[in-house]
Amino acid sequence: MYTVDLASSARRELHKLPSDAQRRVISRLERLAPNPRPHGATKLSGTTDTYRIRVGDYRVVYEVHDDRLLVMVIRIRRREHAYQD
């Protein structure tokens, strides 16, 4: 099992979401622990271990660290803002 952790910025973004969206995102994050690369996860080009999953209108961008069994969530944003830094 992998440990799912959120960067402080991702944690803030999660808390800003509406409560129903928060529940859906948290549910999907919990399902990353046994399988960090589920069906529907897309590897982002130009990166080595960065993926994204869709949760309704939101995108969750995360890194998989196989050596530490860690999934680090980087961003949780609406689709139109998910890839902007």
C-alpha positions in Angstrom: 0.0 0.0 0.0 1.1 3.5 -0.8 0.8 6.5 1.5 -1.2 9.3 0.0 0.1 12.7 1.2 -0.9 16.2 0.1 1.5 19.1 -0.4 0.5 22.1 1.8 -0.8 24.0 -1.4 -2.9 21.0 -2.4 -4.4 20.8 1.1 -5.4 24.5 0.9 -6.9 23.9 -2.6 -8.9 20.9 -1.2 -10.3 23.0 1.7 -11.5 25.7 -0.8 -13.6 23.2 -2.8 -17.3 22.9 -2.2 -18.1 20.1 0.4 -19.5 17.7 -2.2 -16.5 18.1 -4.4 -14.2 17.6 -1.3 -15.9 14.3 -0.6 -15.5 13.0 -4.2 -11.8 14.1 -4.3 -11.0 12.5 -0.9 -12.7 9.3 -2.0 -10.6 9.1 -5.2 -7.4 9.9 -3.2 -8.1 7.0 -0.9 -8.4 4.7 -3.9 -4.8 5.7 -5.0 -3.3 3.9 -2.0 -3.6 0.4 -3.3 -3.1 1.4 -7.0 -1.5 4.8 -7.7 -1.9 4.3 -11.5 -5.6 3.4 -11.9 -7.4 3.1 -15.2 -8.0 6.6 -16.3 -4.9 8.1 -14.8 -2.9 10.0 -17.4 0.9 10.4 -17.2 1.8 14.0 -17.9 4.2 14.5 -20.7 7.7 15.9 -20.0 7.7 14.4 -16.5 9.0 11.1 -15.1 6.4 10.2 -12.4 3.6 12.8 -12.6 0.0 11.8 -13.3 -3.4 13.3 -13.2 -6.8 11.9 -12.5 -10.2 13.4 -13.3 -12.8 14.0 -10.5 -15.7 15.6 -12.1 -14.7 19.2 -13.2 -11.5 18.9 -11.1 -8.1 17.5 -11.9 -5.8 16.0 -9.3 -2.1 16.2 -10.2 0.2 13.9 -8.3 3.6 12.3 -8.3 4.3 8.6 -7.6 7.4 7.7 -5.6 7.8 3.9 -5.9 11.0 3.8 -3.9 9.1 5.3 -0.8 5.6 3.9 -1.6 4.4 7.5 -1.6 1.8 9.3 -3.7 2.3 13.1 -3.3 -0.6 15.2 -4.4 0.6 18.5 -5.9 -2.5 20.2 -7.2 -6.3 20.0 -7.0 -7.9 22.5 -9.3 -10.7 23.0 -11.8 -9.8 21.7 -15.2 -9.1 25.1 -16.8 -6.5 26.0 -14.1 -5.0 22.6 -13.3 -1.9 22.9 -15.4 -1.0 26.5 -14.6 1.7 27.2 -11.9 
